[in-house]
Amino acid sequence: MDKYFDEEHEYYHRYREDEENYYDVVDELKQELTKKNISFKLDVTDTFDSPGYECSVLSIAYIKPNNNWGSIELETVLLESM
């Protein structure tokens, strides 16, 4: 998630880009969790949209391996775009 954080404006973006590609946080998280064989459910809920500003909430529920048992974890992040 750190690569989606805008330090200047202090918020998380849903998208990022470099010189060659355009990335979506949802796609990257799905790929990473699948690659690590972690069971998960990911959802993005649009919460507000107006000209010049939009925000949504990213929720990730996953099973975190812990010795012989797993624990259910929930992470939520507010994603903003201006």
Secondary structure, 3 states (H helix, E strand, C coil): CHHHEECCCCEECCEEECCCCEEEHHHHHHHHHHHCCCCEEEEEEEEEEECCEEEEEEEEEEEEEECCEEEEEEEEEEEEEC
